[in-house]
Amino acid sequence: MNLQRFSPLFAMGLWLMAAGSARADEAEGHYRMGLSHERAGDLVGAAKEVREAVKIKPDHAAAWMSLGSIERKQSHLPQALEAFERVIALSPKHAQAYALAGAVLIRLDKNEQAVERLRKAVELDKDDMQSVANLGVALRKLGKNADAIKVMEEAVRKRPDDPDLLNNLGVALRKERRYEEAIANLQHATEIKPEDVELRRNLAITLRGVERYKEAAPEYEKVLAKDPNDVGMLYDLANCYEKIGDNKKAIDVYRRYVAAVKAKDPSAAARGEGRIKALEKSAF
């Protein structure tokens, strides 16, 4: 090949191709280094490297996706959302980007936008039950309980043993005062995932709401065994014992409640002390 025959424009093209390839390699290097930092638990270093990758190569969808995940782990929600939206713009059929954007939007209390993103996530990946659950949450937050229930019931028919779906359906049913259905779903969820505190909490609250105090009390106890500083649960448990006539246990729990709230909420402590005095008085 006679190199002297190359035109200047052709030579310039070759140079640009080589330069572009070098920049792409540089971006990939920063991206890979970011992943390494993330695996090591250095999220600040990871974000710095991946940001450098997308600065060099703005159409690097995988790097934007990683950046969104890293920022989300640090609770940098607007930055995470921006990254996921960049992925959606670059890859309009990227189901996980829609899913994670929807999850972040819920946390930002932008539920109308969350519903839009989560519906698209489920459309693209019908097996993404986490997005279905999140869609139910977003609809509930918008006051669209009936829509949330419809979404959840359809999902539970497909996945009858998914505790997150059962939990979300149970909460939605409770808000519609369909208590017995709510309890059935929450009980099934706790059978599948017995150590989940949030499931137990929702079941306890629902049982107490329909005055099934004897059944509610053990559920409150299980929650408090895992989360002893939940003062709301302490007060409710004391009330359950009071309702079923076990004044000794009620007094003991009210005392725990008073001790827990006295420093931060004197009026709440006074309320608890009032219940103790009333119960002690009734014993005579």
Protein Blocks (a to p, Z undefined) as FASTA:
>chain_A
ZZklpcfklmmmmmmmmmmmmmmmmmmmmmmmmmmmmmnopaklmmmmmmmmmmmmmmlm
klmmmmmmmmmmnopaklmmmmmmmmmmmmmmlmklmmmmmmmmmmnopaklmmmmmmmm
mmmmmmlmklmmmmmmmmmmnopamlmmmmmmmmmmmmmmbfklmmmmmmmmmmnopmkl
mmmmmmmmmmmmmmlmklmmmmmmmmmmnopaklmmmmmmmmmmmmmmlmklmmmmmmmm
mmnopaklmmmmmmmmmmmmmmmmmmlmmmmmmmmmmmmmmmZZ
